[in-house]
Amino acid sequence: MDITLFFLGFIFMIVGILGSFLPVLPGPPVSWIGLLLLVLTKAIPNDWWFLGITFLVAAIVFALDYLIPAIGTRKFGGSKAGMAGTIIGLLVAILFPILGVFGIIIWPFIGALIGELINKADNKTALKAAFGSFIGFLTGTFLKFVVTIIYLGLFIAKTWEYKKELFPFFFSS
């Protein structure tokens, strides 16, 4: 059973990394499930502090992923209408993944642009705010990727630390 949990956990780690870039998969929470599966093996002692802290990080990054594009819009001179447009664009991308990976990039940009234009901003200001949304998206994606890579490193470190207990048939004394 431990080997099954290990391999399922490893698959969740890889899917979590892919989820950093794919809008339909929440990368850090999926990677966290991989850590949970590893800790649920009999070979590795339960470390609830480790799981609690990594869960908290995954939850914060998950929430920030939806806020950062709106913050980017604001930092680049966007108004509340542009921020609202960015969030609506993100929701459209999630609910209607017609454009796939590109939708998560395009819809927040379009939402911010439309929001600024509705707010009577000139084209230059609206484009600048929409660009801020795009920068926010890239920032969120980078943050998710870094967290999932760190989780993969933790997964590998825990596996290596308890390799004899997890794989006794390979590491018999």
Phi, psi and omega per residue, in radians:
M1 nan -0.638 3.130
D2 -1.051 -0.702 -3.135
I3 -1.138 -0.698 3.110
T4 -1.088 -0.820 3.115
L5 -1.082 -0.699 3.113
F6 -1.053 -0.884 -3.107
F7 -1.161 -0.683 3.058
L8 -1.091 -0.739 3.095
G9 -1.053 -0.742 3.125
F10 -1.119 -0.709 3.090
I11 -1.082 -0.744 3.097
F12 -1.086 -0.627 3.109
M13 -1.091 -0.801 -3.133
I14 -1.154 -0.762 3.118
V15 -1.106 -0.638 3.093
G16 -1.091 -0.717 3.093
I17 -1.105 -0.768 3.084
L18 -1.087 -0.617 3.119
G19 -1.147 -0.259 3.055
S20 -1.154 -0.450 -3.074
F21 -1.931 -0.413 -3.099
L22 -1.679 2.243 -3.041
P23 -1.200 -0.371 -3.077
V24 -1.459 -0.174 -3.119
L25 -2.075 2.166 3.070
P26 -1.388 1.722 -3.001
G27 -0.880 -1.116 -3.085
P28 -1.041 -0.742 3.090
P29 -1.104 -0.634 3.107
V30 -1.159 -0.749 3.084
S31 -1.094 -0.642 3.117
W32 -1.087 -0.662 3.089
I33 -1.061 -0.638 3.055
G34 -1.054 -0.740 3.080
L35 -1.123 -0.725 3.125
L36 -1.053 -0.798 3.135
L37 -1.066 -0.675 3.116
L38 -1.122 -0.763 -3.111
V39 -1.229 -0.419 3.120
L40 -1.313 -0.151 3.070
T41 -1.182 2.701 3.108
K42 -1.269 -0.382 -3.081
A43 -1.288 -0.479 -3.060
I44 -1.916 2.201 3.138
P45 -1.081 2.507 3.097
N46 -1.145 2.205 3.127
D47 -2.182 1.536 -3.025
W48 -1.233 -0.482 3.053
W49 -1.136 -0.794 3.110
F50 -1.017 -0.847 -3.136
L51 -1.158 -0.672 -3.133
G52 -1.139 -0.780 -3.136
I53 -1.175 -0.765 3.138
T54 -1.182 -0.578 3.065
F55 -1.144 -0.754 3.129
L56 -1.061 -0.764 3.102
V57 -1.073 -0.790 -3.141
A58 -1.075 -0.723 -3.140
A59 -1.165 -0.723 3.131
I60 -1.135 -0.789 3.139
V61 -1.127 -0.675 3.099
F62 -1.039 -0.793 3.127
A63 -1.183 -0.754 -3.138
L64 -1.074 -0.530 -3.137
D65 -1.045 -0.491 3.112
Y66 -1.583 -0.363 -3.114
L67 -1.613 -0.578 -3.037
I68 -1.039 -0.752 3.100
P69 -1.058 -0.648 3.100
A70 -1.181 -0.680 3.100
I71 -1.137 -0.717 3.094
G72 -1.062 -0.704 3.088
T73 -1.047 -0.786 -3.119
R74 -1.136 -0.745 -3.114
K75 -1.137 -0.458 3.135
F76 -1.668 0.408 3.021
G77 1.576 0.198 3.137
G78 -1.338 2.773 3.128
S79 -1.705 -3.102 3.070
K80 -1.098 -0.557 3.099
A81 -1.141 -0.682 3.086
G82 -1.168 -0.706 3.097
M83 -1.118 -0.752 3.107
A84 -1.104 -0.703 3.102
G85 -1.081 -0.682 3.102
T86 -1.087 -0.804 -3.135
I87 -1.144 -0.729 3.083
I88 -1.089 -0.715 3.095
G89 -1.071 -0.701 3.088
L90 -1.111 -0.735 3.120
L91 -1.121 -0.707 3.086
V92 -1.064 -0.756 -3.137
A93 -1.095 -0.645 -3.122
I94 -1.333 -0.774 -3.081
L95 -1.320 -0.527 -3.115
F96 -2.244 1.352 -3.067
P97 -1.329 0.841 -3.093
I98 -1.091 -0.747 -3.067
L99 -1.583 0.119 3.112
G100 1.108 -2.402 -3.104
V101 -1.048 -0.623 -3.112
F102 -1.191 -0.463 -3.141
G103 -1.081 -0.670 -3.127
I104 -1.212 -0.315 3.066
I105 -1.601 -0.785 -3.007
I106 -1.285 -0.820 -3.031
W107 -1.101 -0.769 3.077
P108 -1.085 -0.647 3.097
F109 -1.085 -0.861 3.136
I110 -1.115 -0.720 3.128
G111 -1.062 -0.780 3.113
A112 -1.128 -0.739 3.134
L113 -1.071 -0.843 3.141
I114 -1.133 -0.739 3.113
G115 -1.021 -0.737 3.128
E116 -1.230 -0.680 3.127
L117 -1.167 -0.659 3.070
I118 -1.138 -0.594 3.134
N119 -1.358 0.162 3.092
K120 1.215 0.486 3.068
A121 -1.380 2.639 3.070
D122 -1.270 2.916 -3.068
N123 -1.026 -0.684 -3.106
K124 -1.126 -0.800 3.136
T125 -1.128 -0.729 -3.130
A126 -1.120 -0.741 3.118
L127 -1.152 -0.673 3.127
K128 -1.110 -0.742 3.120
A129 -1.151 -0.709 3.111
A130 -1.126 -0.647 3.077
F131 -1.124 -0.656 3.069
G132 -1.057 -0.664 3.071
S133 -1.081 -0.751 3.136
F134 -1.120 -0.760 3.098
I135 -1.081 -0.702 3.086
G136 -1.077 -0.715 3.092
F137 -1.068 -0.816 3.139
L138 -1.078 -0.680 3.116
T139 -1.097 -0.794 3.121
G140 -1.087 -0.731 3.126
T141 -1.109 -0.761 3.121
F142 -1.088 -0.754 3.134
L143 -1.068 -0.798 3.119
K144 -1.078 -0.742 -3.134
F145 -1.096 -0.786 -3.139
V146 -1.067 -0.779 -3.123
V147 -1.121 -0.746 -3.130
T148 -1.189 -0.591 3.073
I149 -1.181 -0.708 3.076
I150 -1.083 -0.746 3.109
Y151 -1.092 -0.675 3.073
L152 -1.097 -0.718 3.077
G153 -1.074 -0.724 3.087
L154 -1.135 -0.692 3.102
F155 -1.046 -0.834 -3.138
I156 -1.141 -0.724 -3.136
A157 -1.105 -0.782 3.112
K158 -1.110 -0.735 3.125
T159 -1.073 -0.769 -3.120
W160 -1.171 -0.677 -3.131
E161 -1.094 -0.635 -3.091
Y162 -1.994 0.550 -3.076
K163 -1.069 -0.667 -3.119
K164 -1.172 -0.640 3.125
E165 -1.338 -0.602 -3.092
L166 -1.389 -0.650 -3.124
F167 -2.191 1.154 -3.063
P168 -1.133 -0.453 -3.139
F169 -1.253 -0.343 3.087
F170 -1.674 -0.558 -3.024
F171 -2.070 0.868 3.110
S172 -1.329 2.508 -3.096
S173 -1.383 nan nan
